[in-house]
Amino acid sequence: MENVRLMNRTDSKYVFRYSQLEALLQLLQPNYRVVEILGERALSYDTMYYDTAARDLYLHHHRGALNRYKIRHRTYISSGIGFLEVKFKNNHGRTNKERIKCAMPPTAFDNDSAKFIRKKTPFSHEHLLPVLNVFYRRITLVGKTAAERITFDLDLTFSGNGHTQKMDYLVIAEVKQPGKLKTPISEALRQLRIKEGGLSKYCMGMISVYPELKQNNFKRKLYTLDKLKYEPII
């Protein structure tokens, strides 16, 4: 894992039915190793996302703005470790992630957290609010021959604004590489007719619990996600 931290990388995202996951993992088994911690392979994550009262970060994503940010706190439940993170996607499609240790999701930012946000984003910590909690379990694969990490997020639960929405019929996969590479995951996805595309967990969750948010630019993606809902979980 240390060799594939990939804090600066390209991300390719896929959303598909939970019922396809087993077949995909079987295709990938010869070429990837699975991360296991304390006997667990589907590790639990709890993530809190922050935004302004005007939902500026969400709206930047909705517009497809270049050079956009996510600000979040992630707790790795199995180890109890937490980080305050900033993800930045630049106008070349590359994602850069930076983080500092932070045991619990801040409700008020301390000096270190405030300084980190000021340094890494154009936003003031004073204007940031906790807006969305996302719980999921993650399976992580590491390529045997390439610098590549693949994550599969399942059992998604979004909470915020007094609402909770479960989407356990979906799997969100992300292929994380130093640059666009053709590796065994490409052929496995092709065999199962899984195409690249999908919403981020942040945007998906915000729409789920804040239905009044502007979402017309996501209309086609939301239609595709809605179709997946009716595939039975097996």
C-alpha positions, 0 to 999 in steps of 0.5 A, spaced: 500 500 500 505 504 501 507 503 494 501 505 491 498 511 495 497 515 489 496 522 492 497 525 485 493 521 480 488 520 475 481 517 477 476 513 473 469 511 476 464 506 475 457 504 478 454 498 477 449 493 480 451 489 487 450 483 483 455 483 478 461 484 484 462 477 485 463 476 477 468 482 477 472 480 483 473 473 480 476 476 473 481 480 477 483 475 482 489 472 478 492 480 477 491 483 484 492 482 491 486 484 496 488 489 502 486 485 509 486 488 516 485 484 522 482 479 518 477 484 514 477 485 507 471 489 506 473 495 511 468 500 514 469 508 512 465 513 515 466 520 512 463 527 513 463 532 508 463 540 509 460 545 504 458 552 505 451 555 507 450 556 499 453 549 497 458 552 493 463 546 493 457 542 490 455 547 485 462 547 482 461 540 481 454 540 478 457 546 473 463 541 472 467 547 474 475 545 473 479 546 479 474 544 484 475 541 491 472 536 496 473 538 503 472 532 508 473 528 514 474 520 514 474 515 519 477 508 518 473 505 523 477 498 523 483 502 526 480 508 529 484 513 525 481 519 522 484 524 517 481 531 515 482 531 507 482 536 501 481 533 494 483 537 488 481 536 481 485 540 476 483 542 469 488 536 466 483 531 470 488 529 475 486 528 482 491 531 488 489 529 495 492 532 501 491 530 509 492 531 516 491 527 522 485 529 525 481 524 530 474 526 530 470 530 525 470 537 526 464 541 528 469 547 530 475 547 526 482 548 531 488 552 529 491 546 525 485 544 521 483 552 520 490 553 517 490 547 513 484 549 509 486 556 508 493 553 505 490 548 501 483 551 499 480 558 497 475 557 502 475 559 509 474 554 515 469 559 518 464 558 512 464 551 512 459 546 515 458 539 516 453 537 511 453 530 509 455 523 512 457 517 508 458 510 511 460 505 506 464 498 506 470 498 501 474 492 498 481 495 496 485 491 490 492 493 489 495 491 482 501 485 482 505 488 476 502 496 475 502 502 480 494 501 481 489 501 486 482 499 485 476 500 490 469 498 491 465 501 495 458 498 497 453 498 503 452 506 501 448 510 506 447 517 506 445 521 512 444 529 512 438 534 513 434 530 517 434 524 512 437 517 511 438 514 504 441 507 503 443 505 496 446 498 498 444 496 491 450 499 488 457 499 488 462 504 486 468 502 483 474 507 482 481 505 478 486 510 481 493 510 477 499 515 476 496 516 469 491 512 464 493 505 463 490 499 460 491 494 465 487 487 467 481 491 470 479 494 463 478 488 460 474 485 466 470 491 465 469 490 458 467 483 459 461 485 464 459 491 460 460 496 465 462 502 462 466 508 465 461 514 468 457 515 475 457 520 480 461 522 486 459 519 493 459 526 495 454 529 489 450 522 490 449 523 497 447 531 497 442 530 492 439 524 496 438 528 502 437 535 499 432 534 494 432 541 493 439 542 490 440 544 483 441 537 479 439 538 472 446 537 469 446 530 473 439 528 469 442 523 465 447 520 470 441 520 475 437 516 470 442 511 469 443 510 477 435 509 477 435 503 473 440 500 477 435 500 483 431 495 480 436 489 479 435 484 485 441 484 490 443 476 490 
